[in-house]
Structure formats: structure tokens, C-alpha cells
Amino acid sequence: MHIEALYNYWIVIALMMCGLYVVMTNANLVKKIIGLNLFQASVFIMYISMGKVAGGTAPILMSGAAVYSNPLPHVLILTAIVVGVATTAVGLALIIRIHSAYGSVEEDEIQKRDWEHE
């Protein structure tokens, strides 16, 4: 199989590495949430790519169809998208609360203010 035929997996790797890089290198909490969402989107693309069978059709009984694609990965991804949106909303709400308490969303400044109060 040619490398070009697996372009969606290259996209998964690129998105995953970009998301991981953003999470590890930024001290800004909002940027960390964005990096986590990039990472999460790459996992969604990977599961959807693995769930598709070449030449497969929807699992509906009809004449002439011999190969079916499993719909379970796609259904699981729909659930994961809902969970991802909810956790992103909670994360952003926590960031708003942290900003109101500390006046910043930078990790270094938050830790510095915590150490000053001890």
C-alpha cells in the first residue's frame, strides 16, 4: 500500500503532535485547552478512519452488498464529541474562575501568586 493512500493517518499524526506541542509549551491556560481540543480531534479522525472499510457500505441488508462498514466507531465518536464539548466548557469555566481569582491565566503568574500567599 502506498504512503499517499494513508494521508488521513498523516493528518492524525500532525494534529496529534501539534496539540501535544501546544499543551506542553504554552503557559496560557486557554491555549492549553485549544491544544487539548486539537489532540482530541486527531483521535476522532483516527477512530473514524479505522472504522471505514474499503468498499464497504452501510450495514443495511440489500442485494449485492457483501462488505459492510461497522457503524460502532462513528457512534462512539459522536458520544466522544459531546463529552469533549462538555469538558471544554467546564475547562473554560474554570479558567474564567481562575482569572477572576488571580487576575491572570498564565501558569507562572498563578503559581507565583500562590507562593507569595504561603
Secondary structure, DSSP 8 states (H G I E B T S, - for coil): --GGGGHHHHHHHHHHHHHHHHHHH--BHHHHHHHHHHHHHHHHHHHHHHH--TT-B-S---TT---B--SHHHHHHHHHHHHHHHHHHHHHHHHHHHHHHHS--BHHHHHHHHHHH-
